[in-house]
Amino acid sequence: MLTLKQIYDSPEAIIAGLQKKHFANAEETIRRVMAIDAERKAAQQKKDAASAEMNKISKSIGALMAQGKRDEANAAKAQTGELKQAIGTYEQEMDAKEQELTALLLTIPNVPYAIVPEGASAEDNLAVTIGNWPNRPMIDAIAKDGAVALKNWDAATDEAIAAERIAQSEKLPHWELAKKYNLIDFDLGVKISGAGFPVYIGQGARLQRALINFFLAEANKAGYTEIMPPTVVNAASGYGTGQLPDKEGQMYHCEVDDLYLIPTAEVPVTNLYRDVIIDEDKLPIKNCAYTECFRREAGSYGKDVRGLNRLHEFSKIEIVRIDTPEHSDASHKEMLAHVEGLLKKLELPYRILRLSGGDMSFTAALCYDFEVYSEAQHRWLEVSSTSNFDTYQANRLKCRYRRTEDKKVTLCHTLNGSALALPRIVAALLENNQTEEGIRIPAALQPYFGADMIR
């Protein structure tokens, strides 16, 4: 949630940032925030004035009684009664304005950093890195210019390379490979739960477990403390990290208990620090967590959601950092390097995208997506979003730190990233590593899987 100080310090910059994120009625909303706050302050001033007057009159009553001025004392008592009633009215007005102000602030997204590219959709995202991919002109363009918008992506080159690879050996999509090697049963999932809830079997289940253990081990090596949080959270936790009210329709809600199934471990892990003041020397805090994640994905259909491409329940390892404003950029870069390192070790073709304003999440100030290439589907699959939220989540959470130098308490920065989400990683591993003998397991994963091939 934006702070009032941010809004008052630079309202025009805030409005411009919200427009960059394609937030409707940005100027009108910010002006309304300031107007409601002015009304709240006016009620506060009236209350303070009435309180001061009541205290002044109350002190005079004893002296009037001592002087035998009973009628004047009674009149003063009556006046304090009227002032007390007025104070109550002003307090109610203040509370109403405070609630109205908070409700409005909760609807306003975070403001993107200056480095975030302009754009309304994913086509305006910038490709900033390509890895584990054959040499081609796009790599040279990125090295020269720093980034290339996806709308200018050399799709023909992609298609030519993919076509050449597919021609060399028949490439099956992962849902056919899953059936061929008895790894995943999508029909059983439909029988038990519904579409989007696959059942992993035998080597498929072992591959899931191997990836989970590999990702957790790598996070541990990078200094992340593992957390095993609940997979249901209360509404306060959803509001704290910004899933509520923005994404309420995408979350599974247990109405009787008013609890929500988590869409990501970001929610419970970041909420560990709700209403907490952290000493500066304890920062950055680095946590990781493996959880099942649940997303309704309302309205999703078609070939792009087939198989593992989009699920209602899936496994994911999340990395979360709590940091100082001065160090959060360095933390973000370290997180990006960590996720990239995982994809390098898995030997998957990948690209890193800096998201445009119109394609960013509600809460992020800066976000990079990682995508892996699926040779059988001939498309890029998102496997991670790694974001810096600045003070936006921390303000909702009241997550603060005490500075060592002057003991001042101020808001932290929060960051998180998928490291990694399993479904599309599994899809890409199966599709990109299929051979006539079976499916090759990358060397880094073999100690966790216990074999070098799926046969």
C-alpha positions as CSV (number, residue, x, y, z in Angstrom):
1,M,0.0,0.0,0.0
2,L,1.3,3.4,-0.9
3,T,2.0,5.7,2.1
4,L,0.4,9.1,2.4
5,K,3.9,10.6,2.6
6,Q,4.8,9.1,-0.8
7,I,1.6,10.6,-2.2
8,Y,2.0,14.1,-0.7
9,D,5.8,14.2,-1.4
10,S,5.3,13.7,-5.2
11,P,1.7,13.4,-6.3
12,E,2.4,14.0,-9.9
13,A,5.1,11.3,-10.0
14,I,2.8,8.9,-8.3
15,I,0.0,9.6,-10.9
16,A,2.5,9.1,-13.7
17,G,3.7,5.9,-12.3
18,L,0.1,4.6,-11.9
19,Q,-0.6,5.6,-15.5
20,K,2.5,3.6,-16.5
21,K,0.9,0.6,-14.9
22,H,-2.3,1.4,-16.7
23,F,-4.3,2.0,-13.5
24,A,-7.6,3.5,-14.5
25,N,-8.5,7.0,-13.2
26,A,-5.1,7.4,-11.6
27,E,-5.2,11.2,-11.2
28,E,-8.8,11.1,-9.9
29,T,-8.0,8.4,-7.4
30,I,-4.9,10.2,-6.0
31,R,-6.8,13.5,-5.7
32,R,-9.6,11.6,-3.9
33,V,-7.1,10.1,-1.5
34,M,-5.8,13.6,-0.6
35,A,-9.3,15.0,-0.3
36,I,-10.4,12.3,2.1
37,D,-7.3,12.7,4.1
38,A,-8.0,16.5,4.3
39,E,-11.5,15.7,5.6
40,R,-10.0,13.4,8.2
41,K,-7.6,16.0,9.3
42,A,-10.3,18.6,9.5
43,A,-12.3,16.3,11.8
44,Q,-9.2,15.8,13.8
45,Q,-8.6,19.5,14.2
46,K,-12.3,20.0,15.3
47,K,-11.9,17.2,17.8
48,D,-8.6,18.6,19.2
49,A,-10.1,22.1,19.5
50,A,-13.2,20.7,21.3
51,S,-11.1,18.6,23.6
52,A,-8.9,21.6,24.5
53,E,-12.0,23.7,25.2
54,M,-13.6,20.9,27.3
55,N,-10.4,20.5,29.4
56,K,-10.3,24.3,29.9
57,I,-13.9,24.5,31.0
58,S,-13.6,21.4,33.2
59,K,-10.7,23.0,35.1
60,S,-12.9,26.1,35.8
61,I,-15.8,24.2,37.3
62,G,-14.1,23.5,40.6
63,A,-13.1,27.2,41.0
64,L,-16.7,28.3,40.3
65,M,-18.1,26.0,42.8
66,A,-15.5,27.2,45.4
67,Q,-16.6,30.7,44.7
68,G,-20.3,29.8,45.2
69,K,-21.1,30.4,41.6
70,R,-23.3,27.3,41.3
71,D,-25.3,28.4,38.4
72,E,-22.2,29.2,36.3
73,A,-20.7,25.9,37.4
74,N,-23.8,24.0,36.2
75,A,-23.8,25.9,33.0
76,A,-20.1,24.9,32.5
77,K,-21.0,21.3,33.2
78,A,-23.7,21.4,30.6
79,Q,-21.3,22.9,28.1
80,T,-18.7,20.2,28.7
81,G,-21.4,17.6,28.1
82,E,-22.2,19.2,24.7
83,L,-18.5,19.3,23.9
84,K,-18.1,15.6,24.9
85,Q,-21.0,14.7,22.5
86,A,-19.4,16.8,19.7
87,I,-16.0,15.1,20.3
88,G,-17.8,11.7,19.9
89,T,-19.2,12.9,16.6
90,Y,-15.9,14.1,15.4
91,E,-14.3,10.7,16.4
92,Q,-16.9,8.9,14.4
93,E,-16.3,11.1,11.4
94,M,-12.5,10.5,11.7
95,D,-13.0,6.7,11.9
96,A,-15.3,6.8,8.9
97,K,-12.8,8.8,6.9
98,E,-9.9,6.6,8.0
99,Q,-11.8,3.5,6.9
100,E,-12.7,5.1,3.6
101,L,-9.1,6.2,3.1
102,T,-7.7,2.7,3.8
103,A,-10.3,1.0,1.5
104,L,-9.3,3.4,-1.3
105,L,-5.6,3.0,-0.7
106,L,-6.0,-0.8,-0.9
107,T,-7.3,-0.5,-4.5
108,I,-4.2,1.4,-5.7
109,P,-1.3,-0.7,-7.1
110,N,2.3,-0.2,-6.4
111,V,4.2,2.4,-8.5
112,P,6.7,0.9,-10.9
113,Y,10.4,1.9,-10.8
114,A,11.8,4.2,-13.6
115,I,13.6,1.2,-15.2
116,V,10.3,-0.5,-15.9
117,P,9.5,-0.2,-19.6
118,E,6.4,1.4,-20.9
119,G,3.8,-0.9,-22.3
120,A,0.3,-2.3,-22.0
121,S,0.9,-6.0,-22.5
122,A,3.4,-8.9,-22.5
123,E,4.5,-7.8,-26.0
124,D,6.1,-4.8,-24.5
125,N,8.3,-6.8,-22.0
126,L,12.0,-6.6,-22.6
127,A,14.2,-9.7,-23.1
128,V,17.3,-8.9,-21.2
129,T,19.1,-12.3,-21.2
130,I,19.0,-15.5,-23.2
131,G,20.8,-18.7,-21.9
132,N,21.4,-22.3,-22.9
133,W,20.3,-21.4,-26.5
134,P,22.0,-21.7,-29.9
135,N,24.0,-18.7,-31.1
136,R,21.8,-16.4,-33.1
137,P,21.3,-12.7,-34.0
138,M,19.1,-12.1,-31.0
139,I,21.9,-12.8,-28.6
140,D,24.1,-10.2,-30.3
141,A,21.2,-7.7,-30.3
142,I,20.8,-8.1,-26.6
143,A,24.5,-7.8,-25.9
144,K,24.6,-4.6,-27.9
145,D,21.4,-2.9,-26.9
146,G,20.8,-4.3,-23.4
147,A,17.2,-5.5,-24.1
148,V,14.8,-6.3,-26.9
149,A,11.0,-5.8,-26.7
150,L,9.2,-9.0,-27.4
151,K,7.1,-7.4,-30.1
152,N,10.4,-7.0,-32.0
153,W,11.5,-10.6,-31.2
154,D,12.9,-12.5,-34.2
155,A,10.2,-15.1,-34.1
156,A,11.2,-16.5,-37.5
157,T,14.6,-17.4,-36.1
158,D,13.0,-19.1,-33.2
159,E,10.8,-21.1,-35.5
160,A,13.6,-22.0,-37.8
161,I,15.7,-23.3,-34.9
162,A,12.8,-25.1,-33.3
163,A,11.8,-26.7,-36.7
164,E,15.4,-27.9,-37.3
165,R,15.5,-29.5,-33.8
166,I,12.1,-31.1,-34.2
167,A,13.1,-32.4,-37.6
168,Q,16.1,-34.1,-36.1
169,S,14.0,-36.2,-33.8
170,E,10.3,-36.5,-33.2
171,K,9.3,-34.3,-30.3
172,L,6.3,-35.3,-28.2
173,P,4.5,-32.8,-25.9
174,H,4.8,-33.6,-22.2
175,W,1.2,-34.9,-21.9
176,E,2.0,-37.7,-24.4
177,L,5.4,-38.4,-22.8
178,A,3.6,-38.6,-19.4
179,K,1.3,-41.3,-20.8
180,K,4.0,-43.1,-22.6
181,Y,6.2,-43.5,-19.5
182,N,3.3,-43.6,-17.0
183,L,4.5,-40.5,-15.2
184,I,1.3,-38.4,-14.8
185,D,-2.3,-39.3,-15.0
186,F,-4.5,-36.3,-15.8
187,D,-7.7,-38.3,-16.1
188,L,-7.3,-39.7,-12.6
189,G,-6.9,-36.1,-11.3
190,V,-10.2,-35.2,-13.0
191,K,-11.9,-38.2,-11.4
192,I,-10.6,-37.3,-7.9
193,S,-10.8,-33.5,-8.0
194,G,-11.3,-32.0,-11.4
195,A,-9.3,-30.5,-14.3
196,G,-6.0,-29.0,-13.2
197,F,-5.2,-31.5,-10.4
198,P,-2.9,-34.1,-11.9
199,V,-1.8,-37.3,-10.2
200,Y,2.0,-38.0,-10.4
201,I,2.9,-41.7,-10.5
202,G,6.1,-43.7,-10.1
203,Q,9.0,-41.9,-11.8
204,G,6.8,-38.9,-12.3
205,A,6.3,-38.6,-8.5
206,R,10.1,-39.2,-8.0
207,L,10.9,-36.4,-10.5
208,Q,8.7,-34.0,-8.6
209,R,10.4,-35.0,-5.3
210,A,13.9,-34.7,-6.9
211,L,13.2,-31.2,-8.2
212,I,11.8,-30.1,-4.8
213,N,14.9,-31.4,-3.0
214,F,17.3,-30.0,-5.6
215,F,15.7,-26.5,-5.4
216,L,15.7,-26.6,-1.6
217,A,19.3,-27.8,-1.4
218,E,20.4,-25.0,-3.8
219,A,18.5,-22.4,-1.7
220,N,20.2,-23.7,1.4
221,K,23.6,-23.4,-0.2
222,A,22.7,-19.7,-1.1
223,G,22.0,-19.0,2.6
224,Y,18.2,-19.2,2.7
225,T,16.6,-20.5,5.8
226,E,13.9,-23.1,5.1
227,I,10.4,-22.5,6.4
228,M,7.5,-25.0,6.4
229,P,4.5,-22.7,6.7
230,P,0.7,-23.4,6.7
231,T,-0.9,-23.6,3.3
232,V,-4.1,-21.8,4.5
233,V,-4.0,-18.2,5.6
234,N,-6.4,-15.7,7.2
235,A,-7.7,-12.6,5.4
236,A,-5.2,-10.4,7.2
237,S,-2.3,-12.3,5.6
238,G,-3.9,-12.0,2.2
239,Y,-4.3,-8.2,2.6
240,G,-0.7,-8.0,4.0
241,T,0.9,-9.2,0.8
242,G,-1.6,-7.7,-1.6
243,Q,-3.5,-10.8,-2.8
244,L,-6.6,-9.3,-1.2
245,P,-8.7,-7.5,-2.4
246,D,-7.0,-7.6,-5.8
247,K,-6.9,-11.3,-6.5
248,E,-9.7,-12.5,-4.3
249,G,-11.5,-14.2,-7.2
250,Q,-8.4,-16.2,-8.0
251,M,-8.0,-17.7,-4.5
252,Y,-9.8,-20.7,-3.1
253,H,-11.8,-19.5,-0.1
254,C,-12.9,-21.7,2.8
255,E,-15.9,-19.6,3.7
256,V,-16.9,-21.3,7.0
257,D,-13.6,-20.5,8.6
258,D,-12.8,-17.5,6.4
259,L,-9.5,-18.9,5.4
260,Y,-7.8,-18.9,2.0
261,L,-5.6,-21.6,0.3
262,I,-2.3,-20.0,-0.6
263,P,-1.5,-19.1,-4.2
264,T,2.2,-19.0,-3.3
265,A,4.4,-19.4,-0.2
266,E,5.1,-15.7,-0.5
267,V,1.9,-15.1,1.5
268,P,2.6,-17.0,4.7
269,V,6.4,-16.5,4.7
270,T,6.2,-12.7,4.2
271,N,3.5,-12.5,6.9
272,L,5.9,-14.0,9.4
273,Y,7.1,-10.4,9.7
274,R,3.7,-8.7,9.9
275,D,3.7,-6.2,12.8
276,V,7.3,-6.9,13.5
277,I,10.2,-4.5,14.1
278,I,13.6,-6.0,13.0
279,D,17.0,-4.8,14.1
280,E,19.0,-3.6,11.1
281,D,21.9,-6.0,11.8
282,K,19.5,-8.9,11.2
283,L,18.8,-7.8,7.6
284,P,18.6,-9.1,5.0
285,I,16.4,-11.9,6.1
286,K,16.5,-14.8,3.6
287,N,13.8,-17.5,3.7
288,C,12.7,-20.2,1.3
289,A,9.8,-22.6,1.4
290,Y,8.3,-25.5,-0.5
291,T,4.5,-25.6,-0.5
292,E,1.7,-26.7,-2.6
293,C,0.0,-23.7,-4.3
294,F,-3.6,-23.3,-5.2
295,R,-5.1,-21.0,-7.9
296,R,-8.5,-21.0,-9.4
297,E,-7.3,-19.7,-12.7
298,A,-10.9,-18.7,-13.6
299,G,-11.5,-18.3,-17.3
300,S,-8.4,-20.3,-18.4
301,Y,-9.0,-22.6,-21.3
302,G,-7.5,-23.8,-24.6
303,K,-4.3,-25.3,-25.8
304,D,-2.1,-23.0,-23.7
305,V,-3.5,-24.6,-20.5
306,R,-3.2,-28.2,-21.6
307,G,-1.3,-30.7,-19.5
308,L,1.0,-29.0,-16.9
309,N,0.9,-25.6,-18.6
310,R,-1.7,-24.2,-16.1
311,L,-2.8,-26.1,-13.0
312,H,-5.1,-25.4,-10.0
313,E,-2.7,-27.1,-7.6
314,F,1.1,-27.3,-8.1
315,S,4.4,-27.5,-6.2
316,K,6.6,-24.5,-5.9
317,I,9.7,-23.3,-4.0
318,E,9.6,-19.7,-3.1
319,I,12.5,-17.4,-1.9
320,V,11.6,-14.4,0.2
321,R,13.8,-11.5,1.4
322,I,13.2,-8.7,3.9
323,D,15.8,-6.0,3.5
324,T,16.7,-2.3,3.9
325,P,15.8,0.2,1.1
326,E,19.6,0.7,0.5
327,H,20.3,-2.9,-0.1
328,S,17.1,-4.2,-1.8
329,D,18.4,-3.7,-5.3
330,A,21.5,-5.8,-4.6
331,S,19.2,-8.4,-3.0
332,H,17.0,-8.5,-6.1
333,K,20.1,-9.0,-8.4
334,E,21.3,-11.8,-6.1
335,M,17.8,-13.5,-6.4
336,L,17.9,-13.2,-10.2
337,A,21.3,-14.8,-10.3
338,H,20.1,-17.6,-8.1
339,V,17.1,-18.4,-10.3
340,E,19.2,-18.2,-13.4
341,G,21.7,-20.5,-11.8
342,L,19.0,-23.2,-11.3
343,L,18.0,-23.0,-15.0
344,K,21.7,-23.3,-16.1
345,K,22.1,-26.4,-14.0
346,L,19.0,-27.9,-15.4
347,E,20.4,-27.2,-18.9
348,L,17.1,-25.6,-20.0
349,P,16.9,-22.9,-22.7
350,Y,15.7,-19.8,-20.9
351,R,15.2,-16.1,-21.3
352,I,14.8,-13.3,-18.7
353,L,12.2,-10.6,-19.3
354,R,11.9,-7.3,-17.6
355,L,8.1,-6.8,-17.4
356,S,6.4,-3.7,-18.8
357,G,4.2,-1.5,-16.6
358,G,1.0,-3.0,-18.1
359,D,2.1,-6.6,-17.5
360,M,3.3,-6.3,-13.9
361,S,1.6,-7.6,-10.9
362,F,-0.5,-5.3,-8.7
363,T,2.1,-5.2,-5.9
364,A,5.4,-5.2,-7.7
365,A,7.6,-2.1,-8.3
366,L,10.0,-4.1,-10.5
367,C,9.6,-7.7,-11.8
368,Y,11.6,-10.1,-14.0
369,D,10.1,-13.2,-15.4
370,F,12.0,-16.3,-16.3
371,E,10.8,-18.4,-19.2
372,V,12.0,-21.8,-20.5
373,Y,11.6,-22.9,-24.1
374,S,9.4,-26.0,-24.8
375,E,10.7,-27.6,-28.0
376,A,7.6,-29.8,-28.5
377,Q,5.1,-27.1,-27.9
378,H,7.3,-24.5,-29.7
379,R,6.6,-21.8,-27.1
380,W,8.1,-20.1,-24.0
381,L,6.7,-21.2,-20.6
382,E,6.9,-18.9,-17.6
383,V,8.6,-20.6,-14.6
384,S,9.4,-17.7,-12.2
385,S,8.6,-14.1,-11.4
386,T,11.2,-12.4,-9.2
387,S,10.0,-9.1,-7.8
388,N,11.0,-6.1,-5.6
389,F,7.9,-4.6,-3.9
390,D,9.8,-1.6,-2.3
391,T,7.8,-0.6,0.8
392,Y,4.4,-1.5,-0.7
393,Q,3.9,-4.8,1.1
394,A,5.8,-3.6,4.2
395,N,3.4,-0.7,4.7
396,R,0.4,-3.1,4.6
397,L,2.2,-5.5,6.9
398,K,3.7,-2.9,9.2
399,C,7.0,-4.7,8.7
400,R,9.7,-2.3,9.9
401,Y,13.3,-2.2,11.0
402,R,15.2,-0.2,13.6
403,R,18.2,1.5,12.1
404,T,21.5,0.9,14.0
405,E,22.8,4.5,13.6
406,D,19.9,6.6,15.0
407,K,17.4,3.9,16.2
408,K,14.8,5.3,13.8
409,V,12.1,2.8,12.9
410,T,11.2,2.7,9.2
411,L,9.6,0.4,6.6
412,C,11.5,-2.5,5.2
413,H,11.6,-3.6,1.5
414,T,10.2,-7.0,0.6
415,L,11.2,-9.2,-2.3
416,N,10.3,-12.7,-3.5
417,G,10.7,-15.1,-6.4
418,S,9.8,-18.6,-7.6
419,A,12.9,-20.8,-7.4
420,L,11.2,-22.6,-9.0
421,A,7.6,-23.5,-9.9
422,L,7.6,-27.2,-10.9
423,P,4.9,-27.9,-13.5
424,R,6.4,-26.1,-16.5
425,I,9.9,-27.1,-15.5
426,V,8.8,-30.7,-15.6
427,A,7.1,-30.0,-19.0
428,A,10.3,-28.5,-20.4
429,L,12.5,-31.2,-18.9
430,L,10.4,-34.0,-20.4
431,E,10.0,-32.3,-23.8
432,N,13.6,-31.0,-24.3
433,N,15.4,-34.2,-23.0
434,Q,13.4,-36.9,-24.8
435,T,15.6,-39.4,-26.7
436,E,15.1,-42.8,-28.4
437,E,16.2,-44.5,-25.2
438,G,14.1,-42.4,-22.8
439,I,14.1,-39.0,-21.1
440,R,17.5,-37.8,-20.1
441,I,17.9,-36.4,-16.6
442,P,20.3,-33.4,-16.3
443,A,23.5,-34.2,-14.4
444,A,22.7,-31.8,-11.6
445,L,19.4,-33.5,-10.9
446,Q,20.6,-37.1,-11.1
447,P,21.8,-37.4,-7.5
448,Y,18.3,-36.4,-6.4
449,F,16.4,-38.6,-8.9
450,G,18.6,-41.6,-8.5
451,A,19.1,-42.3,-12.2
452,D,20.3,-40.7,-15.4
453,M,17.2,-41.6,-17.5
454,I,13.5,-42.1,-17.4
455,R,12.7,-45.3,-19.2
